[in-house]
Amino acid sequence: MRDRMGTDMVAQRAARTKDEVDHPSSPVLQFGSDMPLKLDAGTLLSPFQIAYQTYGTLNDARSNAILVCHALTGDQHVANTNPVTGKPGWWEVLIGPGKIIDTNRFFVICSNVVGGCLGSTGPASTNPATGRPYGLDLPIITIRDMVRAQAMLVDHFGIEKLFCVLGGSMGGMQVLEWAASYPERVFSALPIATGARHSSQNIAFHEVGRQAVMADPEWHGGKYLDFGKRPEKGLAVARMAAHITYLSEAALHRKFGRNLQDREALTFGFDADFQIESYLRHQGMTFVDRFDANSYLYLTRAMDYFDVAADHGGRLADAFAGTRTRFCLVSFTSDWLFPTEESRSIVHALNAAGASVSFVEIETDRGHDAFLLDEPELFAAINGFIASAARARGLGL
């Protein structure tokens, strides 16, 4: 089930064909023409690069490495100040010195996915064949492609087996793909608020967002960078629509209700009368400052195409047959983007495959985004699972 070379051979070849360079936001690992990325689309991506961040120290046995996989609009800056936005890392509540994922004990890796827009090869990167941005000439990227690239990054560090792979939403999809494609390389797996494939409803929401981007006159068929333009309005609308799915009705009502925005009466016009309108507009406009529109198209498409069962034998249980990976799945009661029944179906498949699996459904009204927030029950579940896996791994933590 592995599509990788021996770690030593890959590390030697990478040393000859890549340069580790400084990027404005991250270290970047570059792979040359003799180390192409094999894509599900049937083509090779070469050359390509991966931007990443690491935290903590890899032990002598190289057995304490944790790979963190980011969600749709995330990036590699999981536990450091984001150099683009100036905001704290997106999971600093969980990862850092003395925290649940303790970087005094673990070596944490987080990379920007291929197809992304913060240092890894994506549609805004230069196409070596033309000297211009790829735009839509970049082949379609899948979740499995992202994981193949991450495996090459892990090989670069000489890590044969990851202690844990974890992530939420699209990051959770990557966790499941890691466990299915590289079972012997994953000691433990923590997929959070995710599913084994995208539902038709989720595909529909993504299509609305993509059409908003492509309807913007500044999109120029995906070649907007050639014109010095960006489809900001379309991307902002896409973000607004998506952001609604990350919350719950209860959370929206608690935070905004029908409260007016800086006014005492309705304007009887189409300004942002309500706080929720102003909030969504703000989310949309700040998003366009840090994200590439074509990357949004590519990453939403990757999520839509994800189907771990279809890619690994046809049945979900077949995808994990014979696995020795330890699993802990987490869902949230108010998450209607990836509802609890989707996590349960994965648990049932893992049970059928004879896997070691635990499952936690957390009661919260914070919706899908709960995995990014300060949720004590989530932290307790992760802490317990990591501690148990560390004892089983013999890490002595």
Beta strands, then each sheet from edge to edge (+ up, - down):
strand 1: 20-22
strand 2: 27-31
strand 3: 37-38
strand 4: 44-45
strand 5: 48-55
strand 6: 65-69
strand 7: 95-96
strand 8: 101-102
strand 9: 107-111
strand 10: 126-127
strand 11: 132-133
strand 12: 162-168
strand 13: 186-192
strand 14: 326-332
strand 15: 356-362
sheet 1: 1+ 2- 5+ 9- 6- 12- 13- 14- 15-
sheet 2: 3+ 4-
sheet 3: 7+ 8+
sheet 4: 10+ 11-
end
